[in-house]
Amino acid sequence: MKLPNLGSLWMLVAALGFAIMGALVKVGAQKFSSGELVFYRSLFGLLAIWWYIALKKLPLATPVLYKQMSRAIVGLISLALFFYAIAHLPLATAVTLNYTSPLFLAVITPFFLHEKPKKILFIALIIGFVGVVLLLKPTLNRADLLAGSLGLLSGLGAAFAYMHVKQLGKLNEPDWRTVFYFTLISTIGAGLWMVFEHFQALVWPDLPVLLGLGISATIAQLAMTRAYRTGDTLVVAGLAYITVVVASLFGVLWWNEHLNLSDWTAIGFIILSGVISIRTTQPTPVEPVDRI
C-alpha cells in the first residue's frame, strides 16, 4: 500500500495549529500589544524546544548559523506584521493576507530553489486564491489600509521564511534546531520591542490564552518545518490554505460569524486546490528527519 505524502499530512497539522494561534492572538489583542503577543508566543515556544533539546542533549552548534539567523529574522518580521494585521483586521482577512505566501512562493521558488513545478500546480494555487477572495469578499477601507498592507507584506515575508526552511532542510539541519533559533531570535527581538513601549502586567486569567498561544504556535511551527523538509514546496504551500478554512470555522463557532452558501462554495474551492496540488505533483524523496 502506498503511504501518503508525509509532508502534506504535517502541513495539515500545522494549518490547524496556526488557525488556533490566530484565534488566540485575536483574543489576546484585546489586552496585549502585537509586540507583547509575539514575545509570549516566542517565549513559550523557546522554553518548550529548549526543554526538549536539554532532555535529549542535542547540539545547538550549526555550520550554517548565518542561514539560521537569516531565517529567524525574516520569520520574526513576518510574524510581527501578521500579529498586527490580526489585531486590526477581521481574523479571516488577516489570515488570508498572510497566506498569500504560496502565491509569492510560486514566483520565487524557480529562482531560489531551482524547482520546476507542473503548470497545473499554479492553476491549483490560483483556484485556492480565488476561493479565498470569494470567501472574504475583502473591502478594505482607508482605516484598514495600513493593516492590510502590512498583512500582505507578512505573506511575502512568510514565503521567504519558508524558502529558508526548505534550504536548511537540504543542508540536513534538523527541525528542532531551526525552530530553536527562530524562537530565540523572536523572543529577544520582541523583548527589545517591549522595552520601548508600555506593556500590560500579567494576571492569572491571562495564562490560558498565552499558554495556548505558545503551545499551538510551537506545534504548528514544528509541523510546518517538517512539512517543508519532507514535502514538495508548492504542494505544502497550497495546503496552507486550509488554515483559512479552519480560521473561518473558528469565526462561526467562537464569534458567531455567519457563513452563507457563497462562503461554503469558496471553502470548497480552497479544499479543491489542495486536492489538485496533491494529486498532480510527483512524489518528493524524503530526506533524513530527526524524530522529535
FENLIN-V831499 format. One record per backbone hydrogen bond with DSSP energy under -0.5 kcal/mol. CO is the residue of the C=O (numbers start at 0). NH is the residue of the N-H. Records with the same first field share a line. If there is no record, write none. Layout:
# FENLIN-V831499
CO->NH / NH
This chain:
# FENLIN-V831499
3->5
4->8
5->9
6->10
7->11
8->12
9->13
10->14
11->15
12->16
13->17
14->18
15->19
16->20
17->21
18->22
19->23
20->24
21->25
22->26
23->27
24->28
26->29
27->30 / 31
32->36
33->37
34->38
35->39
36->40
37->41
38->42
39->43
40->44
41->45
42->46
43->47
44->48
45->49
46->50
47->51
48->52
49->53
50->54
51->55
52->56 / 57
61->64
63->67
64->68
65->69
66->70
67->71
68->72
69->73
70->74
71->75
72->76
73->77
74->78
75->79
76->80
77->81
78->82
79->83
80->84
81->85
82->86
83->87
84->88
89->93
90->94
91->95
92->96
93->97
94->98
96->99
97->100
99->102 / 103
100->104
101->105
102->106
103->107
104->108
107->110 / 111
108->112 / 113 / 114
114->116
117->120 / 121
118->121 / 122
119->123
120->124
121->125
122->126
123->127
124->128
125->129
126->130
127->131
128->132
129->133
130->134
131->135
132->136
138->140
140->143 / 144
141->144 / 145
143->147
144->148
145->149
146->150
147->151
148->152
149->153
150->154
151->155
152->156
153->157
154->158
155->159
156->160
157->161
158->162
159->163
160->164
161->165
162->166
163->167
164->168
165->169
166->170
167->172
168->171
173->177
174->178
175->179
176->180
177->181
178->182
179->183
180->184
181->185
182->186
183->187
184->188
185->189
186->190
187->191
188->192
189->193
190->194
191->195
192->195
193->196
202->205 / 206
203->206 / 207
205->209
206->210
207->211
208->212
209->213
210->214
211->215
212->216
213->217
214->218
215->219
216->220
217->221
218->222
219->223
220->224
221->225
222->226
223->227
224->228
225->229
226->230
231->235
232->236
233->237
234->238
235->239
236->239
237->240
238->241
239->242
240->243 / 244
241->245
242->246
243->247
244->248
245->249
246->250
247->251
248->252
249->253 / 254
250->254 / 256
251->255
257->259
259->263
260->264
261->265
262->266
263->267
264->268
265->269
266->270
267->271
268->272
269->273
270->274
271->275
272->276
273->277
274->278
275->279
277->280
